[in-house]
Amino acid sequence: MDKMPKWADIVLIPVISLLLAAFFSSLVILAIGESPVEAFKLMVDGALMRSAGWGYTLYYATNFMFTGLAVAVAFHARLFNIGGEGQAMIAGLGVALVCLYIPWPHWSLAILGASVGAALFGALWALIPAYLQARRGSHIVITTIMFNFIAAALLNYVLVELLRPVGAMDPASAKFPAGTHLPTFQDMFSTESSKMFRGAPANVTFFLALAACVFVWLLIWRTRLGYEIRAFGQSETAAKYAGISPVRITVIAMLISGALAGMMAVNTTMGESERLILNATEGAGFIGIAVALMGRNHPLGVCVAAILFGFLYQGGAELALWTNIPRELIVVIQALVILFTGALDNMVREPIEKLFIAMRRRNA
Amino acid sequence: MEFLDIVQLLDTSIRLGTPLLFACLAGLFSERSGVVDIGLEGKMLIAAFFSAAAAFYTGNAWLGLLAGIAASMVLAVIHGLASITFRGNQLISGVAINFLAAGMTVLVAQSWFKQGGRTPPLTGNGRFGNVELPFAIGPTEAEAAGRPLSQMIGEAGPIQQLYSELISGHSILVYLGVLAVVATWWILFRTRFGLRLRAVGENPAAVDTAGVSVIQLRYAAVLICGVLCGLAGAYMATSLQAGFVKDMTAGRGFIALAALIFAKWRPVYAMWACLLFGFFQALETRPDLIEAVIGMKVQIQLLGALPYILTVVILAGFIGKAIPPKASAEPYIKER
């Protein structure tokens, strides 16, 4: 028998963890001499009260959906893919190569090509850690951390030495051709009389991210492979006994995870900067960890958590603009969310479990 | 390339290897007790900030060091709570600690100093001075002779060059680092506490059966880890550099982790691994030397990535095999 009803596990505990994170974040804001209420108002105003604010919120959310799904898929196989950052970086390279060297007639074809490039490069960057974990027993967390740093060095080298146009100073590739321009929300939703999402970077990739959520849901709960991934994650020995190959599942789960993390590059590199830049990922690979933890590794949860973090990101930028609170406040909030929903999960869970058991006893 | 160039390169390796060494030994204590710590980076960073801030306000590097150690230990206690008391995921806790430090340092620095997330530069006693050993040629001798120091060193014999550049003239924390290696070895392999610490990382149930508290041992290890990370961070801000700048540890906590694996969780090997990785960092600053020696240009990006690549190779088990303590990352549950 479950210790507590399902809704408590899915809704109550994340909400309590989130409230704890919010409480401590408010303490931090108070400690640096600002008002948490004012700060929250500013964030809501800047991120949600104008369509341009939503344009930024959803742009960030697109990144976090991809990286959150990446972490979630790996978590289902009990693998902790901390390398989303590096996978997305290398995937940016894939997007850039596809966009620069293939003459695309229309963006709809270009986005398919770029997605393949991103997913392929992202998956490849996850392949070596996956293989090493499956075959040689090297811990995937350590190897993916190392691969993040190797990816940064590799990208730095490629941009400075190979892709940088002659005579250009900053380490970035040439501008992508016009045929690869993705429609932004401004292009899509503005009418003659009113401009919507003015200047915001949200673009058609957002719908790709939503599709990815549906894809992951189908994969994990409606396919044989998904069943095998979950079975492997629950118990490796049981999975082995059922004829599931640990090597195969580890590699496949990590390839899917890497591909999902890589898809983020379509949004940043193709959708926003329209050229490959050095720091396109901006830590989104790590935010995926917080998003997956908060979303309880479920695509719907990931989607909601990604939008919440998109709001935090855009709201944080507004705070930095109008107050003395630097953008790093978001990093603190992110840390607290990871801490309470992930590492200190038992601290929140155990008292609630006890409460439910006590209540059940009284009713019985 | 001359002899003196090599000496100076090694000298820089020692300077850059010292923060790695402290962090590496910190990780060694924690991981030997079965608590994986990928939050070394965060603890170093927060120690760097608070040591610089305290040294700036008090004008005393030693007080700065204490503040840094205290800040690092606060994060260590959080890691202990998450991974020992509440039996959470140690890796996730480490990730959270890294972000907490990355965010808090800038937030507090901006609030206290309003200089875009840095502390004002430290001067005088706010920094650890360099120790001049007897008979070495240092700034004092140069002043007495009234000639530039570099000239005097250049004219000295090779033994004197080695002694004056490499052995003498470091911050006291560098010498403390070497002492810490010896102390770690002694504690781990020559004391009862060390035996129990190693046992609790391999088989906590056996330690528990013997009537020794697993929880106390692991907390002790995590706290020692906090102290050593504090030393690493304080060295960065008050000795290697003069003050704190945003994200100044720049992945050193992870290089230390790499060195720990490279050294296969053994203290003396850890020192050599950290010196090697410090040497790579020193080479990054002198690409001209590499070109002079091997006759071709080496990408500095490759040098920067070398510690990570080497660690992956070691982890893959193609050169030797790195086997972590058996109970790594597993919370201990006393009764089912």
Boltz contact constraints between the chains, C-beta under 6 A:
constraints:
  - contact:
      token1: [A, 32]
      token2: [B, 111]
      max_distance: 6.0
  - contact:
      token1: [A, 80]
      token2: [B, 91]
      max_distance: 6.0
  - contact:
      token1: [A, 132]
      token2: [B, 316]
      max_distance: 6.0
  - contact:
      token1: [A, 136]
      token2: [B, 316]
      max_distance: 6.0
  - contact:
      token1: [A, 136]
      token2: [B, 317]
      max_distance: 6.0
  - contact:
      token1: [A, 138]
      token2: [B, 315]
      max_distance: 6.0
  - contact:
      token1: [A, 138]
      token2: [B, 316]
      max_distance: 6.0
  - contact:
      token1: [A, 141]
      token2: [B, 91]
      max_distance: 6.0
  - contact:
      token1: [A, 143]
      token2: [B, 312]
      max_distance: 6.0
  - contact:
      token1: [A, 145]
      token2: [B, 254]
      max_distance: 6.0
  - contact:
      token1: [A, 146]
      token2: [B, 308]
      max_distance: 6.0
  - contact:
      token1: [A, 146]
      token2: [B, 311]
      max_distance: 6.0
  - contact:
      token1: [A, 146]
      token2: [B, 312]
      max_distance: 6.0
  - contact:
      token1: [A, 149]
      token2: [B, 308]
      max_distance: 6.0
  - contact:
      token1: [A, 150]
      token2: [B, 305]
      max_distance: 6.0
  - contact:
      token1: [A, 150]
      token2: [B, 308]
      max_distance: 6.0
  - contact:
      token1: [A, 153]
      token2: [B, 301]
      max_distance: 6.0
  - contact:
      token1: [A, 153]
      token2: [B, 304]
      max_distance: 6.0
  - contact:
      token1: [A, 153]
      token2: [B, 305]
      max_distance: 6.0
  - contact:
      token1: [A, 156]
      token2: [B, 301]
      max_distance: 6.0
  - contact:
      token1: [A, 157]
      token2: [B, 299]
      max_distance: 6.0
  - contact:
      token1: [A, 157]
      token2: [B, 301]
      max_distance: 6.0
  - contact:
      token1: [A, 289]
      token2: [B, 95]
      max_distance: 6.0
  - contact:
      token1: [A, 326]
      token2: [B, 106]
      max_distance: 6.0
  - contact:
      token1: [A, 326]
      token2: [B, 110]
      max_distance: 6.0
  - contact:
      token1: [A, 328]
      token2: [B, 103]
      max_distance: 6.0
  - contact:
      token1: [A, 328]
      token2: [B, 106]
      max_distance: 6.0
  - contact:
      token1: [A, 328]
      token2: [B, 107]
      max_distance: 6.0
  - contact:
      token1: [A, 331]
      token2: [B, 99]
      max_distance: 6.0
  - contact:
      token1: [A, 331]
      token2: [B, 102]
      max_distance: 6.0
  - contact:
      token1: [A, 331]
      token2: [B, 103]
      max_distance: 6.0
  - contact:
      token1: [A, 332]
      token2: [B, 103]
      max_distance: 6.0
  - contact:
      token1: [A, 332]
      token2: [B, 104]
      max_distance: 6.0
  - contact:
      token1: [A, 334]
      token2: [B, 99]
      max_distance: 6.0
  - contact:
      token1: [A, 335]
      token2: [B, 96]
      max_distance: 6.0
  - contact:
      token1: [A, 335]
      token2: [B, 99]
      max_distance: 6.0
  - contact:
      token1: [A, 335]
      token2: [B, 100]
      max_distance: 6.0
  - contact:
      token1: [A, 335]
      token2: [B, 103]
      max_distance: 6.0
  - contact:
      token1: [A, 338]
      token2: [B, 95]
      max_distance: 6.0
  - contact:
      token1: [A, 338]
      token2: [B, 96]
      max_distance: 6.0
  - contact:
      token1: [A, 339]
      token2: [B, 96]
      max_distance: 6.0
  - contact:
      token1: [A, 342]
      token2: [B, 92]
      max_distance: 6.0
  - contact:
      token1: [A, 343]
      token2: [B, 82]
      max_distance: 6.0
  - contact:
      token1: [A, 343]
      token2: [B, 88]
      max_distance: 6.0
  - contact:
      token1: [A, 343]
      token2: [B, 89]
      max_distance: 6.0
  - contact:
      token1: [A, 343]
      token2: [B, 92]
      max_distance: 6.0
  - contact:
      token1: [A, 343]
      token2: [B, 93]
      max_distance: 6.0
  - contact:
      token1: [A, 343]
      token2: [B, 96]
      max_distance: 6.0
  - contact:
      token1: [A, 344]
      token2: [B, 82]
      max_distance: 6.0
  - contact:
      token1: [A, 344]
      token2: [B, 86]
      max_distance: 6.0
  - contact:
      token1: [A, 344]
      token2: [B, 88]
      max_distance: 6.0
  - contact:
      token1: [A, 345]
      token2: [B, 88]
      max_distance: 6.0
  - contact:
      token1: [A, 346]
      token2: [B, 86]
      max_distance: 6.0
  - contact:
      token1: [A, 346]
      token2: [B, 87]
      max_distance: 6.0
  - contact:
      token1: [A, 346]
      token2: [B, 88]
      max_distance: 6.0
  - contact:
      token1: [A, 347]
      token2: [B, 86]
      max_distance: 6.0
